[in-house]
Amino acid sequence: QVQLVEFGGGLVQPGGSLMLWCEVSLGGVFSISDMGWARQAPGKERELIALISSKNEPTYADSVKGRFTIFRKNFENTVYLRMNDLTPDGTAVYFCPLNPTGGIAPNSWGPGTPVTVSS
């Protein structure tokens, strides 16, 4: 069973930047899977904010487009999320789902990493 673990969360000031990354345990599964980043703010539903296909094609939610960048390194079994110009509504737990919209391997989620945007 594939395992995912997110890293990089923490406290950042509004307007600041943060890099998250997620390590996936099975390289063969990672390379053929779409990878996403999702977040869940307190009291709100989980939101898929970025997706990168197995063919390295990124897509973004309107809420983060132009500020966040998703990229992957298949040789490291790792997906990254660079977040720039963070705002307080970016405070959430961030997750990296595997195949969040379907795929060969089952959808899987890590435990998440918390991000707090506050001065």
C-alpha positions, 0 to 999 in steps of 0.5 A: 500500500502506498504511503504519503507524507507531507513536509514543510508546514509552519507559520508564515507572515502574510505576503510570505512564501513557503515550500511544501513537499510530499514523499511517496513510498512506491516509486512505480506507483508515483510515476504513473499517478497524478498528484495533487495538493489539497487543503482544508481550512478550519470549519471548511470543506477540503479543497483541491488547489493544484494537480499535476498529471503523470505527464507533468501537466499542472492545473490550479484552482482559481484561488491560487493561480499565479501564486502557487506552483506545483511540480514533481521529481519522479526520480525522488518520488516527491511532489512539491508546492511552492506557495508565494504571496500567502494570505491569511485564508491560506491557513489550513492543513495541506494534503498531497493526494495521489490520483485525487480525480481517479487513476490506475492506483487507488486514491491515497492521502497523507496525514497533512501538514499545517500551515498558518498565515499570520502576523 
